[in-house]
Amino acid sequence: MTGDLTAVTAIERLKAQYCRTLDTKRWDEFRQLFADDFVNDTTEAGGALIEGADAFVEFVQRVLRRAVTVHQVQQPEIDLTSPSTATGVWAMLDVVRFAPGITLHGFGHYHETYENVGGRWVIKSSKLTRLREEVHTPLVTVFVSGRLRRVIQRAATRFTGL
């Protein structure tokens, strides 16, 4: 099903709000962007599978509350699959400054589903895939290989409890 421009524009606006409310730490507004039964899957990128919008927002708050973040998405590929559902793929770039001198630059894609609930589009599921991750310090830039990602994932699991 091809989409009508109004629905596609609403979904593009929804994703723009995702980036803005995440980076400005406006958690109440951020939460409103997701279906209650939202599923977030970052397993291919070394992360976790999180079910439920409240659980996801709580996780993001805990992990990123002190980090300076910049999320950018572009080149949306949005397809309406019914009058109330859609899929989308977005090219993405994120920058996460964990501490002075330690910054992650990530490149990849968001693969998402959307649902229109009561006339409002929300994100139903999101899967993050990574093409590349780099950790920048004042002295070196480190490409995060699959092996290094697994080591970081084990450490993060111990730190976050997920």
C-alpha positions, 0 to 999 in steps of 0.5 A: 500500500502506498502512503498518503502524504499526510500520514507519511509527514506525521510519521516523519514528525514523530521521528523528529520528536523522538530525536528532540525529546531524547536529546533534551531529556524531556522524558514525559514527552519522549514516553508519549511517542510510543505504543504501550506495548512498544518493543525495542531491539538493539540485540544486533547492535550489542544491546538488549531486547526491551518490552514495554514503553515504560521499561524502555523509557526507564532504561534510556533515562538510566543509561543516558541521563548524564550523557550529552547526546545528539541523534540525527535521522535522515532518508526515511523509507516509510510505507503505509501497510494499512490505514493505521499501520506503517513501517519505516527505515531511517539512516541514523547517526548518534553521538553520545558523550559519556564523559569529557574526552569519551564520545561514541559516534554510531552509524546505522539504521532504525527499522520501525513499525508505527501504529495510528492510535486514536488519530495519533501515530506512535512507534510500535517497535524499533530495531537498531542495526549498526554499520559502525561505532567509533569511540573518540578520545583526545588521543585516539579513535577506536573502531568498535569491532564485533569482539570489542562490542561483546566485551563492552556488552558484558561490561554494560550488562553488569553495569545496567543489570540487563 
